[in-house]
């Protein structure tokens, strides 16, 4: 199954790590993505996630900071649970605006709570 992580791209950071056993250098990219939504009661709820992806994403996304992106994921179900991996076979979509825009919803005013 393919799913998408949608949010505003805040940061694109190249990462370099060294394997302690082999001294081999591994490169990757960390993406910091923010999703702006609301909770059940209409209060603002902001989620920020850091996603580790292949190093090839760095060149594709370094100029897209501040834009809304949709990153495709493939899910894999095993005996240990469900895992999600970025799907490099599909391009990262850059969207004009957030298709999951919750700003048009108004907070429902709840009456004052009284104790009995």
C-alpha positions as CSV (number, residue, x, y, z in Angstrom):
1,X,0.0,0.0,0.0
2,X,1.2,3.5,-0.8
3,X,0.4,6.4,1.5
4,X,1.6,10.1,1.6
5,X,3.0,12.2,4.3
6,X,1.8,15.8,3.6
7,X,3.1,18.9,5.3
8,X,5.1,22.1,5.0
9,X,8.9,21.5,4.5
10,X,10.8,23.4,7.2
11,X,14.3,22.0,6.8
12,X,16.5,19.8,4.5
13,X,19.6,18.6,6.3
14,X,22.4,16.4,4.9
15,X,23.5,13.7,7.3
16,X,26.9,11.9,7.4
17,X,27.4,8.9,9.7
18,X,30.3,6.5,10.0
19,X,29.8,2.8,10.7
20,X,31.9,2.0,13.7
21,X,32.6,-1.6,12.6
22,X,33.6,-0.9,9.0
23,X,34.5,2.8,9.1
24,X,32.3,3.2,6.0
25,X,30.6,6.6,5.6
26,X,26.9,6.6,5.0
27,X,25.0,9.6,3.7
28,X,21.3,10.4,4.2
29,X,19.0,13.4,4.4
30,X,16.8,14.5,7.3
31,X,13.6,16.3,6.3
32,X,11.7,18.4,8.9
33,X,8.0,18.6,8.0
34,X,5.2,20.4,9.8
35,X,1.5,19.5,9.7
36,X,-0.9,22.2,10.9
37,X,-4.3,20.9,11.9
38,X,-7.0,21.1,14.6
39,X,-8.1,18.7,17.3
40,X,-11.6,17.4,18.0
41,X,-12.6,20.5,19.9
42,X,-11.3,22.8,17.3
43,X,-8.0,23.9,18.9
44,X,-4.9,24.2,16.8
45,X,-2.7,21.2,16.7
46,X,0.7,21.4,15.1
47,X,2.9,18.3,14.5
48,X,6.5,18.4,13.4
49,X,8.3,15.3,12.2
50,X,11.8,14.6,11.2
51,X,12.0,12.0,8.4
52,X,15.2,10.2,7.4
53,X,15.4,9.6,3.6
54,X,18.1,8.7,1.0
55,X,20.7,11.3,0.2
56,X,19.2,11.8,-3.3
57,X,16.3,13.7,-1.7
58,X,18.7,16.5,-0.7
59,X,19.2,17.9,-4.2
60,X,15.5,17.5,-5.1
61,X,14.2,19.3,-2.0
62,X,16.8,21.9,-0.8
63,X,15.1,24.6,-2.9
64,X,11.6,23.7,-1.7
65,X,11.8,24.8,1.9
66,X,8.6,26.6,2.9
67,X,6.5,24.7,0.4
68,X,3.9,22.0,1.0
69,X,5.1,18.6,-0.1
70,X,3.6,15.1,-0.3
71,X,6.2,12.4,0.3
72,X,5.1,8.9,-0.8
73,X,5.5,5.9,1.5
74,X,5.2,2.2,1.1
75,X,4.0,0.1,4.0
76,X,5.3,-3.3,4.8
77,X,3.4,-5.6,7.2
78,X,5.5,-8.3,8.9
79,X,5.2,-10.4,12.1
80,X,6.8,-7.5,14.0
81,X,4.2,-4.9,12.9
82,X,3.8,-2.4,10.1
83,X,6.7,-0.4,8.8
84,X,6.8,2.6,6.5
85,X,9.6,3.4,4.0
86,X,9.9,6.4,1.7
87,X,9.0,5.3,-1.9
88,X,11.7,6.6,-4.2
89,X,9.9,5.2,-7.3
90,X,7.4,8.0,-6.9
91,X,8.3,11.7,-7.1
92,X,7.9,14.1,-4.2
93,X,5.0,16.3,-5.0
94,X,5.2,20.1,-4.4
95,X,1.7,21.4,-3.8
96,X,0.3,24.9,-4.3
97,X,-1.5,24.7,-0.9
98,X,-2.2,22.2,1.8
99,X,-5.1,19.9,0.6
100,X,-5.8,19.2,4.2
101,X,-6.4,22.8,5.2
102,X,-8.3,22.9,8.5
103,X,-8.3,26.7,8.9
104,X,-11.8,26.9,7.4
105,X,-13.3,25.0,10.4
106,X,-14.4,27.1,13.3
107,X,-14.0,26.2,16.9
108,X,-17.3,25.1,18.4
109,X,-18.0,27.1,21.6
110,X,-18.9,24.8,24.4
111,X,-20.9,26.2,27.3
112,X,-19.4,26.7,30.7
113,X,-19.0,23.4,32.6
114,X,-20.9,23.2,35.8
115,X,-20.5,20.7,38.6
116,X,-23.5,18.9,40.1
